[in-house]
Amino acid sequence: MPVNKLELVTTKYGDSGLSKNFENKTFKKSHVLFETLGAMDELSSYLGLTYHYCKVEFIKEIQMNLQNINSLIASEFDSDLYNILVQIKEEDVLVLEKKIQEILDVRPLEARFYLPGSEKTKAGAYVDVARTMARKTERRLNAFVDSEERKDLELSKKYLNRLSDYLFVLTFIV
């Protein structure tokens, strides 16, 4: 169904400083939930921009995983909706680890500090910014998990941690 009506895009509900999660439960926009969802969205958007500079197809898979994590974050753990969502699995983390190793096999790193962005290509600089956003998003997710006691998101935390490692090594080959 095409969206061609203003009211389908602009509900004006948020004008009052409130918004809803995936299950229609109302929260203040300042709630850690929306800080976390916003950080995830910002990271995914920047990865989309980064993709256009480095053309690494795997970035699109990462974005899909981030969308899945966002759906989990925006849902109540004990709801019927949550149970039908795509879950992050240990296998997703292992794929990132495999990709990291593949890069290191081709381009071993020197054990030293690297200046973000400026020692690499333009594409590498974009990936470096995405890496720092991944770290920030990981911190936001940890704050959300702690404040909301969402132990169900432990693999999502692990995925974001590994993602920043992957982005670090990716900077050296793009």
Secondary structure, 3 states (H helix, E strand, C coil): CCCCCHHHHCCCHHHHCEEECCCCCEEECCCHHHHHHHHHHHHHHHHHHHHHHHCCCHHHHHHHHHHHHHHHHCCCCCCHHHHHCCCCCHHHHHHHHHHHHHHHHHCCCCCCCCCCCCCCCHHHHHHHHHHHHHHHHHHHHHHHHHHHCCHHHHHHHHHHHHHHHHHHHHCCCC
